[in-house]
Amino acid sequence: MGPERVYKKEGFKKARKEKNYQFMEQSWKEQRRCAEACENLLEQ
């Protein structure tokens, strides 16, 4: 991101290591896979 970042980069890196953030990222990955599978079905 540019100079108008709304968060501190180091704080973000630290937050990404926390279990609740990792849980959210895993959930986002699952949602993304589900959406991609639906898109693939629609394209057939």
ZIHUBEL-V698365 format. One record per residue. N is the residue number from 1. OMEGA is omega in degrees with one decimal (none if undefined). Layout:
BEGIN
n: <N,N>
omega: <OMEGA,OMEGA>
END
This chain:
BEGIN
n: <1,2,3,4,5,6,7,8,9,10,11,12,13,14,15,16,17,18,19,20,21,22,23,24,25,26,27,28,29,30,31,32,33,34,35,36,37,38,39,40,41,42,43,44>
omega: <-176.5,-177.4,-178.8,-179.8,-178.0,177.9,178.4,-176.5,-178.4,177.2,178.3,178.9,179.1,-178.9,-178.7,-179.5,-177.3,-175.5,-178.5,177.1,177.9,176.2,178.6,179.5,178.1,178.0,178.6,178.8,178.8,178.8,179.2,178.8,179.3,179.5,179.1,178.0,178.2,178.2,179.2,178.2,-179.4,-178.9,-178.3,none>
END
